[in-house]
Amino acid sequence: MAYKMQENKKRPLVGVGTLIYHGNRILLGQRINSHGNGWAPTGGHLEFGESFEEGARRETLEECGLILGTVIQGPTVNSFFAAEQQHSVSIFMIGQYIGGIPQNREPNKCLGWFWFDVNNLPNPLFLPLQALVDQQFNFAYYSTNNHDRVTNL
């Protein structure tokens, strides 16, 4: 039986989030005034014609002012935001921190940027990030002890 496309159906959005590591810590911001409040990495929706890496670099620069070193593709998650009736497929990227102090460049969307130990993440987490936790994603895999997994590509 062939699949029949139904008209006027919403489609999932494509999100890109960047897990930025500094030693055994990861950079997270406390989201406000947008769908899915909670602690989240830098990120947003992919723009038309943009690669995952370009989206990760753009969102990171826009939101916290950091310029990344190497950026590699990480895991993906499928999230449904019930209250907003929004469906997103989020591609997580792994970003190499090369220095600088994160700045809150979007205070209307984020309360600030903070480094958290990968084994002690804050709550509540943004739904796609919580999905990574639920999938038992190994956040420590890309930490300082394993930094060559990002830098030696």
Beta strands, then each sheet from edge to edge (+ up, - down):
strand 1: 13-22
strand 2: 25-31
strand 3: 38-40
strand 4: 42-45
strand 5: 68-81
strand 6: 86-97
strand 7: 110-117
sheet 1: 3+ 2- 1+ 4-
sheet 2: 3+ 2- 1+ 6+ 5-
sheet 3: 3+ 2- 7+
end
